[in-house]
């Protein structure tokens, strides 16, 4: 039988990335150093009609 876990509601926390590693060819590794439960929003600043570097 499955029963719900009695816990508090989660809170949203906005925070910058701890590090961003450019692996080349448009591939990046973003480290948050936190456990994520729920969802993740990612905002990327990019030049219009171009590629981020």
mmCIF file of the N, C-alpha and C atoms, coordinates in Angstrom:
data_MODEL
# 
_entry.id   MODEL 
# 
loop_
_atom_site.group_PDB 
_atom_site.id 
_atom_site.type_symbol 
_atom_site.label_atom_id 
_atom_site.label_alt_id 
_atom_site.label_comp_id 
_atom_site.label_asym_id 
_atom_site.label_entity_id 
_atom_site.label_seq_id 
_atom_site.pdbx_PDB_ins_code 
_atom_site.Cartn_x 
_atom_site.Cartn_y 
_atom_site.Cartn_z 
_atom_site.occupancy 
_atom_site.B_iso_or_equiv 
_atom_site.pdbx_formal_charge 
_atom_site.auth_seq_id 
_atom_site.auth_comp_id 
_atom_site.auth_asym_id 
_atom_site.auth_atom_id 
_atom_site.pdbx_PDB_model_num 
ATOM 1   N N  . UNK A 1 1  ? 0.842  -1.168 0.000   1.00 0.00 ? 1  UNK A N  1 
ATOM 2   C CA . UNK A 1 1  ? 0.000  0.000  0.000   1.00 0.00 ? 1  UNK A CA 1 
ATOM 3   C C  . UNK A 1 1  ? 0.900  1.250  0.000   1.00 0.00 ? 1  UNK A C  1 
ATOM 4   N N  . UNK A 1 2  ? 0.586  2.216  -0.860  1.00 0.00 ? 2  UNK A N  1 
ATOM 5   C CA . UNK A 1 2  ? 1.309  3.484  -0.906  1.00 0.00 ? 2  UNK A CA 1 
ATOM 6   C C  . UNK A 1 2  ? 0.570  4.520  -0.077  1.00 0.00 ? 2  UNK A C  1 
ATOM 7   N N  . UNK A 1 3  ? 1.320  5.243  0.722   1.00 0.00 ? 3  UNK A N  1 
ATOM 8   C CA . UNK A 1 3  ? 0.727  6.328  1.509   1.00 0.00 ? 3  UNK A CA 1 
ATOM 9   C C  . UNK A 1 3  ? 1.581  7.575  1.315   1.00 0.00 ? 3  UNK A C  1 
ATOM 10  N N  . UNK A 1 4  ? 0.996  8.775  1.355   1.00 0.00 ? 4  UNK A N  1 
ATOM 11  C CA . UNK A 1 4  ? 1.774  9.997  1.162   1.00 0.00 ? 4  UNK A CA 1 
ATOM 12  C C  . UNK A 1 4  ? 2.706  10.247 2.347   1.00 0.00 ? 4  UNK A C  1 
ATOM 13  N N  . UNK A 1 5  ? 3.835  10.867 2.037   1.00 0.00 ? 5  UNK A N  1 
ATOM 14  C CA . UNK A 1 5  ? 4.795  11.254 3.075   1.00 0.00 ? 5  UNK A CA 1 
ATOM 15  C C  . UNK A 1 5  ? 4.352  12.580 3.669   1.00 0.00 ? 5  UNK A C  1 
ATOM 16  N N  . UNK A 1 6  ? 4.240  12.647 4.960   1.00 0.00 ? 6  UNK A N  1 
ATOM 17  C CA . UNK A 1 6  ? 3.795  13.860 5.644   1.00 0.00 ? 6  UNK A CA 1 
ATOM 18  C C  . UNK A 1 6  ? 4.977  14.830 5.766   1.00 0.00 ? 6  UNK A C  1 
ATOM 19  N N  . UNK A 1 7  ? 5.028  15.828 4.887   1.00 0.00 ? 7  UNK A N  1 
ATOM 20  C CA . UNK A 1 7  ? 6.138  16.788 4.901   1.00 0.00 ? 7  UNK A CA 1 
ATOM 21  C C  . UNK A 1 7  ? 5.627  18.189 4.633   1.00 0.00 ? 7  UNK A C  1 
ATOM 22  N N  . UNK A 1 8  ? 6.492  19.162 4.872   1.00 0.00 ? 8  UNK A N  1 
ATOM 23  C CA . UNK A 1 8  ? 6.181  20.566 4.611   1.00 0.00 ? 8  UNK A CA 1 
ATOM 24  C C  . UNK A 1 8  ? 6.225  20.814 3.102   1.00 0.00 ? 8  UNK A C  1 
ATOM 25  N N  . UNK A 1 9  ? 5.558  21.861 2.635   1.00 0.00 ? 9  UNK A N  1 
ATOM 26  C CA . UNK A 1 9  ? 5.642  22.255 1.229   1.00 0.00 ? 9  UNK A CA 1 
ATOM 27  C C  . UNK A 1 9  ? 7.062  22.711 0.917   1.00 0.00 ? 9  UNK A C  1 
ATOM 28  N N  . UNK A 1 10 ? 7.505  22.474 -0.312  1.00 0.00 ? 10 UNK A N  1 
ATOM 29  C CA . UNK A 1 10 ? 8.827  22.936 -0.704  1.00 0.00 ? 10 UNK A CA 1 
ATOM 30  C C  . UNK A 1 10 ? 8.804  24.441 -0.951  1.00 0.00 ? 10 UNK A C  1 
ATOM 31  N N  . UNK A 1 11 ? 9.955  25.075 -0.801  1.00 0.00 ? 11 UNK A N  1 
ATOM 32  C CA . UNK A 1 11 ? 10.090 26.508 -1.050  1.00 0.00 ? 11 UNK A CA 1 
ATOM 33  C C  . UNK A 1 11 ? 10.971 26.711 -2.268  1.00 0.00 ? 11 UNK A C  1 
ATOM 34  N N  . UNK A 1 12 ? 10.722 27.794 -3.001  1.00 0.00 ? 12 UNK A N  1 
ATOM 35  C CA . UNK A 1 12 ? 11.551 28.118 -4.163  1.00 0.00 ? 12 UNK A CA 1 
ATOM 36  C C  . UNK A 1 12 ? 12.713 28.995 -3.714  1.00 0.00 ? 12 UNK A C  1 
ATOM 37  N N  . UNK A 1 13 ? 13.893 28.657 -4.207  1.00 0.00 ? 13 UNK A N  1 
ATOM 38  C CA . UNK A 1 13 ? 15.094 29.415 -3.889  1.00 0.00 ? 13 UNK A CA 1 
ATOM 39  C C  . UNK A 1 13 ? 15.779 29.777 -5.201  1.00 0.00 ? 13 UNK A C  1 
ATOM 40  N N  . UNK A 1 14 ? 16.009 31.054 -5.441  1.00 0.00 ? 14 UNK A N  1 
ATOM 41  C CA . UNK A 1 14 ? 16.689 31.518 -6.648  1.00 0.00 ? 14 UNK A CA 1 
ATOM 42  C C  . UNK A 1 14 ? 18.162 31.679 -6.300  1.00 0.00 ? 14 UNK A C  1 
ATOM 43  N N  . UNK A 1 15 ? 19.021 31.055 -7.092  1.00 0.00 ? 15 UNK A N  1 
ATOM 44  C CA . UNK A 1 15 ? 20.441 31.126 -6.803  1.00 0.00 ? 15 UNK A CA 1 
ATOM 45  C C  . UNK A 1 15 ? 21.248 31.012 -8.094  1.00 0.00 ? 15 UNK A C  1 
ATOM 46  N N  . UNK A 1 16 ? 22.424 31.634 -8.125  1.00 0.00 ? 16 UNK A N  1 
ATOM 47  C CA . UNK A 1 16 ? 23.271 31.513 -9.310  1.00 0.00 ? 16 UNK A CA 1 
ATOM 48  C C  . UNK A 1 16 ? 23.965 30.151 -9.325  1.00 0.00 ? 16 UNK A C  1 
ATOM 49  N N  . UNK A 1 17 ? 24.491 29.783 -10.464 1.00 0.00 ? 17 UNK A N  1 
ATOM 50  C CA . UNK A 1 17 ? 25.249 28.535 -10.585 1.00 0.00 ? 17 UNK A CA 1 
ATOM 51  C C  . UNK A 1 17 ? 26.533 28.648 -9.784  1.00 0.00 ? 17 UNK A C  1 
ATOM 52  N N  . UNK A 1 18 ? 26.962 27.542 -9.188  1.00 0.00 ? 18 UNK A N  1 
ATOM 53  C CA . UNK A 1 18 ? 28.236 27.525 -8.466  1.00 0.00 ? 18 UNK A CA 1 
ATOM 54  C C  . UNK A 1 18 ? 29.391 27.586 -9.467  1.00 0.00 ? 18 UNK A C  1 
ATOM 55  N N  . UNK A 1 19 ? 29.204 26.923 -10.623 1.00 0.00 ? 19 UNK A N  1 
ATOM 56  C CA . UNK A 1 19 ? 30.218 26.979 -11.679 1.00 0.00 ? 19 UNK A CA 1 
ATOM 57  C C  . UNK A 1 19 ? 29.584 26.608 -13.010 1.00 0.00 ? 19 UNK A C  1 
ATOM 58  N N  . UNK A 1 20 ? 30.196 27.095 -14.086 1.00 0.00 ? 20 UNK A N  1 
ATOM 59  C CA . UNK A 1 20 ? 29.774 26.754 -15.448 1.00 0.00 ? 20 UNK A CA 1 
ATOM 60  C C  . UNK A 1 20 ? 31.028 26.358 -16.216 1.00 0.00 ? 20 UNK A C  1 
ATOM 61  N N  . UNK A 1 21 ? 31.039 25.132 -16.743 1.00 0.00 ? 21 UNK A N  1 
ATOM 62  C CA . UNK A 1 21 ? 32.194 24.613 -17.474 1.00 0.00 ? 21 UNK A CA 1 
ATOM 63  C C  . UNK A 1 21 ? 31.847 24.485 -18.954 1.00 0.00 ? 21 UNK A C  1 
ATOM 64  N N  . UNK A 1 22 ? 32.630 25.139 -19.802 1.00 0.00 ? 22 UNK A N  1 
ATOM 65  C CA . UNK A 1 22 ? 32.455 25.062 -21.252 1.00 0.00 ? 22 UNK A CA 1 
ATOM 66  C C  . UNK A 1 22 ? 33.189 23.829 -21.746 1.00 0.00 ? 22 UNK A C  1 
ATOM 67  N N  . UNK A 1 23 ? 32.453 22.845 -22.245 1.00 0.00 ? 23 UNK A N  1 
ATOM 68  C CA . UNK A 1 23 ? 33.053 21.608 -22.753 1.00 0.00 ? 23 UNK A CA 1 
ATOM 69  C C  . UNK A 1 23 ? 33.253 21.651 -24.265 1.00 0.00 ? 23 UNK A C  1 
ATOM 70  N N  . UNK A 1 24 ? 32.965 22.805 -24.886 1.00 0.00 ? 24 UNK A N  1 
ATOM 71  C CA . UNK A 1 24 ? 33.142 22.952 -26.322 1.00 0.00 ? 24 UNK A CA 1 
ATOM 72  C C  . UNK A 1 24 ? 31.944 22.465 -27.108 1.00 0.00 ? 24 UNK A C  1 
ATOM 73  N N  . UNK A 1 25 ? 31.859 22.888 -28.352 1.00 0.00 ? 25 UNK A N  1 
ATOM 74  C CA . UNK A 1 25 ? 30.774 22.504 -29.270 1.00 0.00 ? 25 UNK A CA 1 
ATOM 75  C C  . UNK A 1 25 ? 29.392 22.843 -28.722 1.00 0.00 ? 25 UNK A C  1 
ATOM 76  N N  . UNK A 1 26 ? 29.293 23.926 -27.946 1.00 0.00 ? 26 UNK A N  1 
ATOM 77  C CA . UNK A 1 26 ? 27.994 24.349 -27.418 1.00 0.00 ? 26 UNK A CA 1 
ATOM 78  C C  . UNK A 1 26 ? 27.507 23.537 -26.235 1.00 0.00 ? 26 UNK A C  1 
ATOM 79  N N  . UNK A 1 27 ? 28.395 22.746 -25.611 1.00 0.00 ? 27 UNK A N  1 
ATOM 80  C CA . UNK A 1 27 ? 28.028 21.929 -24.458 1.00 0.00 ? 27 UNK A CA 1 
ATOM 81  C C  . UNK A 1 27 ? 28.598 22.547 -23.190 1.00 0.00 ? 27 UNK A C  1 
ATOM 82  N N  . UNK A 1 28 ? 27.742 22.724 -22.191 1.00 0.00 ? 28 UNK A N  1 
ATOM 83  C CA . UNK A 1 28 ? 28.153 23.308 -20.921 1.00 0.00 ? 28 UNK A CA 1 
ATOM 84  C C  . UNK A 1 28 ? 27.695 22.414 -19.775 1.00 0.00 ? 28 UNK A C  1 
ATOM 85  N N  . UNK A 1 29 ? 28.474 22.387 -18.699 1.00 0.00 ? 29 UNK A N  1 
ATOM 86  C CA . UNK A 1 29 ? 28.072 21.697 -17.474 1.00 0.00 ? 29 UNK A CA 1 
ATOM 87  C C  . UNK A 1 29 ? 27.844 22.771 -16.420 1.00 0.00 ? 29 UNK A C  1 
ATOM 88  N N  . UNK A 1 30 ? 26.629 22.824 -15.890 1.00 0.00 ? 30 UNK A N  1 
ATOM 89  C CA . UNK A 1 30 ? 26.259 23.807 -14.872 1.00 0.00 ? 30 UNK A CA 1 
ATOM 90  C C  . UNK A 1 30 ? 26.163 23.081 -13.538 1.00 0.00 ? 30 UNK A C  1 
ATOM 91  N N  . UNK A 1 31 ? 26.943 23.528 -12.548 1.00 0.00 ? 31 UNK A N  1 
ATOM 92  C CA . UNK A 1 31 ? 26.950 22.919 -11.222 1.00 0.00 ? 31 UNK A CA 1 
ATOM 93  C C  . UNK A 1 31 ? 26.242 23.842 -10.247 1.00 0.00 ? 31 UNK A C  1 
ATOM 94  N N  . UNK A 1 32 ? 25.259 23.294 -9.538  1.00 0.00 ? 32 UNK A N  1 
ATOM 95  C CA . UNK A 1 32 ? 24.519 24.078 -8.555  1.00 0.00 ? 32 UNK A CA 1 
ATOM 96  C C  . UNK A 1 32 ? 24.953 23.778 -7.126  1.00 0.00 ? 32 UNK A C  1 
ATOM 97  N N  . UNK A 1 33 ? 25.560 22.612 -6.901  1.00 0.00 ? 33 UNK A N  1 
ATOM 98  C CA . UNK A 1 33 ? 25.982 22.155 -5.581  1.00 0.00 ? 33 UNK A CA 1 
ATOM 99  C C  . UNK A 1 33 ? 24.822 22.088 -4.597  1.00 0.00 ? 33 UNK A C  1 
ATOM 100 N N  . UNK A 1 34 ? 23.627 21.810 -5.114  1.00 0.00 ? 34 UNK A N  1 
ATOM 101 C CA . UNK A 1 34 ? 22.429 21.646 -4.284  1.00 0.00 ? 34 UNK A CA 1 
ATOM 102 C C  . UNK A 1 34 ? 21.620 20.489 -4.829  1.00 0.00 ? 34 UNK A C  1 
ATOM 103 N N  . UNK A 1 35 ? 20.839 19.878 -3.981  1.00 0.00 ? 35 UNK A N  1 
ATOM 104 C CA . UNK A 1 35 ? 19.902 18.851 -4.428  1.00 0.00 ? 35 UNK A CA 1 
ATOM 105 C C  . UNK A 1 35 ? 18.648 19.542 -4.927  1.00 0.00 ? 35 UNK A C  1 
ATOM 106 N N  . UNK A 1 36 ? 18.143 19.098 -6.075  1.00 0.00 ? 36 UNK A N  1 
ATOM 107 C CA . UNK A 1 36 ? 16.953 19.713 -6.663  1.00 0.00 ? 36 UNK A CA 1 
ATOM 108 C C  . UNK A 1 36 ? 15.778 18.762 -6.511  1.00 0.00 ? 36 UNK A C  1 
ATOM 109 N N  . UNK A 1 37 ? 14.752 19.240 -5.887  1.00 0.00 ? 37 UNK A N  1 
ATOM 110 C CA . UNK A 1 37 ? 13.513 18.476 -5.760  1.00 0.00 ? 37 UNK A CA 1 
ATOM 111 C C  . UNK A 1 37 ? 12.438 19.316 -6.418  1.00 0.00 ? 37 UNK A C  1 
ATOM 112 N N  . UNK A 1 38 ? 11.834 18.822 -7.454  1.00 0.00 ? 38 UNK A N  1 
ATOM 113 C CA . UNK A 1 38 ? 10.785 19.571 -8.147  1.00 0.00 ? 38 UNK A CA 1 
ATOM 114 C C  . UNK A 1 38 ? 11.242 20.007 -9.516  1.00 0.00 ? 38 UNK A C  1 
ATOM 115 N N  . UNK A 1 39 ? 11.402 21.317 -9.720  1.00 0.00 ? 39 UNK A N  1 
ATOM 116 C CA . UNK A 1 39 ? 11.713 21.818 -11.051 1.00 0.00 ? 39 UNK A CA 1 
ATOM 117 C C  . UNK A 1 39 ? 12.953 22.707 -11.039 1.00 0.00 ? 39 UNK A C  1 
ATOM 118 N N  . UNK A 1 40 ? 13.438 22.998 -12.226 1.00 0.00 ? 40 UNK A N  1 
ATOM 119 C CA . UNK A 1 40 ? 14.621 23.817 -12.411 1.00 0.00 ? 40 UNK A CA 1 
ATOM 120 C C  . UNK A 1 40 ? 14.343 24.808 -13.519 1.00 0.00 ? 40 UNK A C  1 
ATOM 121 N N  . UNK A 1 41 ? 14.656 26.075 -13.286 1.00 0.00 ? 41 UNK A N  1 
ATOM 122 C CA . UNK A 1 41 ? 14.522 27.108 -14.320 1.00 0.00 ? 41 UNK A CA 1 
ATOM 123 C C  . UNK A 1 41 ? 15.922 27.587 -14.657 1.00 0.00 ? 41 UNK A C  1 
ATOM 124 N N  . UNK A 1 42 ? 16.226 27.666 -15.946 1.00 0.00 ? 42 UNK A N  1 
ATOM 125 C CA . UNK A 1 42 ? 17.546 28.080 -16.398 1.00 0.00 ? 42 UNK A CA 1 
ATOM 126 C C  . UNK A 1 42 ? 17.403 29.296 -17.296 1.00 0.00 ? 42 UNK A C  1 
ATOM 127 N N  . UNK A 1 43 ? 18.089 30.382 -16.945 1.00 0.00 ? 43 UNK A N  1 
ATOM 128 C CA . UNK A 1 43 ? 18.078 31.601 -17.760 1.00 0.00 ? 43 UNK A CA 1 
ATOM 129 C C  . UNK A 1 43 ? 19.455 31.743 -18.406 1.00 0.00 ? 43 UNK A C  1 
ATOM 130 N N  . UNK A 1 44 ? 19.477 31.882 -19.734 1.00 0.00 ? 44 UNK A N  1 
ATOM 131 C CA . UNK A 1 44 ? 20.730 31.987 -20.479 1.00 0.00 ? 44 UNK A CA 1 
ATOM 132 C C  . UNK A 1 44 ? 20.764 33.325 -21.208 1.00 0.00 ? 44 UNK A C  1 
ATOM 133 N N  . UNK A 1 45 ? 21.805 34.119 -20.949 1.00 0.00 ? 45 UNK A N  1 
ATOM 134 C CA . UNK A 1 45 ? 22.008 35.363 -21.677 1.00 0.00 ? 45 UNK A CA 1 
ATOM 135 C C  . UNK A 1 45 ? 22.746 35.037 -22.963 1.00 0.00 ? 45 UNK A C  1 
ATOM 136 N N  . UNK A 1 46 ? 22.144 35.368 -24.100 1.00 0.00 ? 46 UNK A N  1 
ATOM 137 C CA . UNK A 1 46 ? 22.730 35.046 -25.395 1.00 0.00 ? 46 UNK A CA 1 
ATOM 138 C C  . UNK A 1 46 ? 22.562 36.232 -26.335 1.00 0.00 ? 46 UNK A C  1 
ATOM 139 N N  . UNK A 1 47 ? 23.559 36.527 -27.174 1.00 0.00 ? 47 UNK A N  1 
ATOM 140 C CA . UNK A 1 47 ? 23.407 37.613 -28.129 1.00 0.00 ? 47 UNK A CA 1 
ATOM 141 C C  . UNK A 1 47 ? 22.307 37.259 -29.133 1.00 0.00 ? 47 UNK A C  1 
ATOM 142 N N  . UNK A 1 48 ? 21.552 38.264 -29.613 1.00 0.00 ? 48 UNK A N  1 
ATOM 143 C CA . UNK A 1 48 ? 20.495 37.974 -30.595 1.00 0.00 ? 48 UNK A CA 1 
ATOM 144 C C  . UNK A 1 48 ? 21.090 37.420 -31.886 1.00 0.00 ? 48 UNK A C  1 
ATOM 145 N N  . UNK A 1 49 ? 20.433 36.420 -32.432 1.00 0.00 ? 49 UNK A N  1 
ATOM 146 C CA . UNK A 1 49 ? 20.837 35.798 -33.698 1.00 0.00 ? 49 UNK A CA 1 
ATOM 147 C C  . UNK A 1 49 ? 22.272 35.283 -33.672 1.00 0.00 ? 49 UNK A C  1 
ATOM 148 N N  . UNK A 1 50 ? 22.744 34.899 -32.513 1.00 0.00 ? 50 UNK A N  1 
ATOM 149 C CA . UNK A 1 50 ? 24.107 34.398 -32.435 1.00 0.00 ? 50 UNK A CA 1 
ATOM 150 C C  . UNK A 1 50 ? 24.213 33.250 -31.449 1.00 0.00 ? 50 UNK A C  1 
ATOM 151 N N  . UNK A 1 51 ? 25.427 32.878 -31.187 1.00 0.00 ? 51 UNK A N  1 
ATOM 152 C CA . UNK A 1 51 ? 25.677 31.791 -30.261 1.00 0.00 ? 51 UNK A CA 1 
ATOM 153 C C  . UNK A 1 51 ? 26.388 32.343 -29.041 1.00 0.00 ? 51 UNK A C  1 
ATOM 154 N N  . UNK A 1 52 ? 26.101 31.788 -27.894 1.00 0.00 ? 52 UNK A N  1 
ATOM 155 C CA . UNK A 1 52 ? 26.801 32.164 -26.662 1.00 0.00 ? 52 UNK A CA 1 
ATOM 156 C C  . UNK A 1 52 ? 28.213 31.606 -26.699 1.00 0.00 ? 52 UNK A C  1 
ATOM 157 N N  . UNK A 1 53 ? 29.117 32.335 -26.107 1.00 0.00 ? 53 UNK A N  1 
ATOM 158 C CA . UNK A 1 53 ? 30.500 31.850 -26.016 1.00 0.00 ? 53 UNK A CA 1 
ATOM 159 C C  . UNK A 1 53 ? 30.939 31.840 -24.584 1.00 0.00 ? 53 UNK A C  1 
# 
